[in-house]
């Protein structure tokens, strides 16, 4: 059986013509799925009955099941807990921004990276998501909200560059005008620093924003909060990021989670400024740590965060403090999969 979600127009056209049907039918199928959100072949009434029967026999359109939907009190953040056909679950988040709808996609079930501040990694990695499962998260959101999505960030559960092939294929599919027609410049991919795959990403030459989860300014401090720091030296990570910028001419974002008494001192603010100033037009995104009080990780005070921001800015660097969206529904940065853990306890699997 062929899964139609995430199947490119050229591949779908070949499949249709190999089945003895006109090539133009492939565009009609794409239109039904991605514009009209029709997910039953039998309901694609512009197709002849013989073709609908053939599609039903040879194809599937498999969307994840919505287990739980949570919406913030201001209505600007919506989180879906999704179950795939094998029973595994992930969470994906919609954020209503001033410029339009943005969706945060997951790339893996769980995560192997072990960052101490992130809930997604607490149970380890179960498996990679398929192209259809990555695309399906976005498709499901559009079908629910009945609005177009302006941009996507691959910052949900998982390390996107560890699931490199499926993530890149999904993004290239999402870019296609027959599917979601989202420009590469409206896509962001986050990584904790898998050096070889940052170089692979650079070689594609796609103008996608790369967001490096930096979170520390020295190898010693990075190893304490991010196990990946023991595999790849910070300078090697930064060299790979610099190559990405050279290949794509796309500015880089440095994600820096602020944890009181761990990585938020004045000294570290100066060190971060010195790192960032070497990257033209980069942006430093400061993120107050979320929801990890149970392991004694706390966000600094607003005053301390503003002082940290001012020091980094003094190096001529663009700095923002990320607006906290979805914290009340555990949809903020680092919180995804908390609801998944609760659902396991509740016997929802």
N, C-alpha and C positions, 0 to 999 in steps of 0.2 A: 504494500500500500504506500502511495506517495503522500507525504504531508504537504499540503498546499501553503500553510502559513510559512512565510520566509522564503518561498520558492521564487526566484527572480523571474522577470518577464521572459528573458531568453530561454531559461530552463523550462518554464511553463509552456512557452510557445512550441518548443521541441516536443514536449510531452503530448501536447494536444495534437500536433500534426502527425506524430508517430501513431496516435490513436485513430488517425483517418479523418480528423476534423479540421476546418479552416483555421489558419493561424490567428485571425482576428478574434477568435473566441477566447484566446488567452487574456486579451485586454479586458474583455467583458467579465471574465472571472475575477480578475484583479479589481475591477471596479465594484463588483458585488461585495467582495470581502473587505476592501480597505476604504471605500467611499460610502457604501450603503450599509455595511456591517451585516451582511447576509451570510450566515455561516452554515446553512443547509443547502446542499446541492439541489435538492428538490424544489427549493424556493427561488432558484435562479431562472426565472420564467422566460427570460429572453433567449435562453439556450433551448435547443430542440429537446424533446423528451428523450430521444435516443441517447443524446449526449449526457443529459442529467443522470440517466440510468448508468451509463458507462463511468461517469465520475464517481457515483456512489459506490460502484464496484471496485474502482481502482484507487480512490483517493480518500483522504481524511482531512478534516479541518478541526484540529484539536486545540481548544482554548483551555487554560487552567480554570479550575473551579474556584469561585470566590467563597472562602470559608468565613471571613469576617471583613467587614468594612467599617473603618473608624474615621470620623471627621472631627477636626478641631472646632472649638466653640466659635471661632471667628469665621469658619467656613473656608479658610484659605489653604488648609492642608487636609488631604484625604489619603488614608493608607488602606491598602488591600492585603489581606493575608490570603495567599493563593496556594491551592493544592494541585500538583501535577498528577498524571495518570498513575505514577508509581507510588503515590502517597506522600512524597516529599513536598515540603512547603517552603515558600519564600515570601518576602514582603516587598511591595513596591509602593512608591509614594508619589502623589500628585501635589504640586505646590503652585498656587495661583500667585503669579508675580505681576508687577505693574506692566511688564512687557508681554505677558501671555502665560499660558500654561506650561509648566515644566514638569517632566516626569523623571524620577530617579529609578533606574532599572537595576536589578540584581543580575549578576553574571554566573554565580555558583550557588549551590545549596550548601550553606555554611561557608567556612573560610579556613584555610590552613596557615594563615600568616601569624596568628597568635598575638596581635597587638593588645596590650593590656587594657586599653580604654574602649575597646570595641566589643559589643555584645554579639556581633555576628560570628565571631570566631570561637566562642566559648565551648562549642561542641565539636569543633574541628570541621574538616571538609568532608562532605558526603559525596558530591559529584559535581561535574560541570553542567551548566545548562546548555541545551541545544540551541541552534539558531532559532528554531520555531518557538522555544520557550522564552527566549529573550524578546523576540519580536512580539510574542503573544501578550506580554505584560503591557506593552504600549497599545496594542490593538484593543485589548480589553478596556483600558482606561478611556480611549476615544469612544468606544461603543457605549460606555456608561455615562460619560459627561455630555455626549453629543456635541462636542466642541473639538476643534483642532488643537494639537499640541504644538507649541512654539519651539521648544527645545528639550533636549534630553541630557541627563548626566548619568554615566554608568558608575554609580557610587553606592549602590545597594550592597547586599551581602555578596562576599566573594572578592577575589582579586582579578579584575578583568584581564590583565595581561598574562595571568596563568592559564586562563581559558582563551588564549589569543585568537586562534583560528575562528572559533564560533563567534566571539565578540566582534571581530573585524568584519566577518561576513554579515552579521546582523546589522551593523552600522551602515555598511555599504548598501544593504537592502533597504533600510529605513530612508536612505538618501534618495532612492529611486522615485521619480515623479509619479509612477504608477502606484506606489504604495503610500508613503507618508510625506514625501517631498520635503524632508527636513534637511536644510543645508548643513554641510560639515562644520561650518563656523558656528552653528548652534548646537554642537555636540561637545561634551566634555567627557574624557576618560580619566579616571583616577587610578593611580598605582602607588604602592608603598615602596617601589624601587626595584623591580626586576630588571636588572641592567641589560641582559641580552635581548629581552623582548622590548625594551624601550628603543634599542637600535633597530629591531625589526619594524617597530611601529614607525620610526623615522623614515625607513626605506620606502614605506607606502606613499609618503609625500602628501598625505591627506591633511587639509587645514583644520584638524580637530584640536581643540584645546586639551593640552596635557596638564593634569593636576597631580603634582607630586605630593604625596603624604609625607612631609618632611618631619615635623613634630619634634625635632631636636637639632641642635647645632654642632654636636660633636659625635664621633663614633661611640665614645664611652656612654654618653647619655642616651643615644639612639638605641643602643643594644638593650638598655634597661627596660625600655617601653615597647620596642619593636624588634622581635627576634630576627627579622630580615637584616638588621644591622650587623649581625654576626656573619652574614654571608657576603654582603656587598658593602664595601667601604663607602662612606659618605661621599668622598671625592669622586669615586668611580660612578656613583649615582648621578652626581651633579654634572660630570663630564658627558654622560649619556643624555641627560636632559638638555645640555647645551647643544649637542648634536641634533636632537629633535628640533630645537628652535632653528638651527641652521638649515635643516632639510625642509621645514614646513613654513618658515617665516611666521609662525603662529606663537603669540606670546604665551608664556608658561605661567601657571598658577602654583604657588606654594601653599599647601594646606598646613596649618600649624595649630594643633590643638593646645589650648592653654590649660595647664594643670597646676594648681597652686602647690608651691614648694617642690615642684618636679622640673619644670622647664620654662618658668615664667619670670625669671629674675631679670634685673636690668642688664646684667652681663650677657645673658642669652638674647635679650632684645638687640643689643649692639651686634652680637655675632650673627644674628639673623639678618640684620640690616646689611652687614658686610657681604653675606652670601648673596642676598637678593640683588644688590646693586650691580652685580656682575652680569645680570640677565636683562637685556633691554626690554623695556615695556612690560616687565613681569608684574604680577599682582600677588600680594601676600594676603591670604585669607585666614584671619585669626578665628578660631572656633572654640568657644567655651566648652569644656568637657561636659558631657551629658550623662546623667543617670547612672553614675558609677560610685555613688556614695557607699554602696555596700562593700567596695574594696578600697575605701578610703582615698578616692580620687575626687577632688573638689575643684570647682572653677574659682579663679581669683575674683576679687571684688570688681565691680564696674570701674572704680577709680584705678585699680591696679592694671586692668586691661587697657584702659585709655592711656595710661602712662607707657605701657609696653608698646602700644600702637604708635604713640608720638615718637618714641625712640627709633623705631624701625623707619618711620616716615622721614626722620632727619637725614637718612641716607639717600633721599631722593626717590624712594620706592613708594608705589601705590599700595595702600594697605586698607583693608576693610575688616570689620568685625562682623562675622556672619550673623545675619538676623536669625534668631532662634525660632524656627517654625516647626510645629508639630510635637514639641516636647511633651505636651499633656497627653498625647496619644502614642508616645514612644516611637515617634517617626523622625526625630531629629538625628543629626549626624552621630553615628556610633551606637544608636539604639535599636536598629533593625534586628529582628529575630527575637526580641524579648517576648513579644506576643506569641511567637512560634513556640518558645519554651513553655509558656503558660498553657498553650493549646495541647502540648504533649501531656502535661500534668492533668489536664481536664479530660484526657482520653479522646480528643477529637480525631486522632489518627485511627 
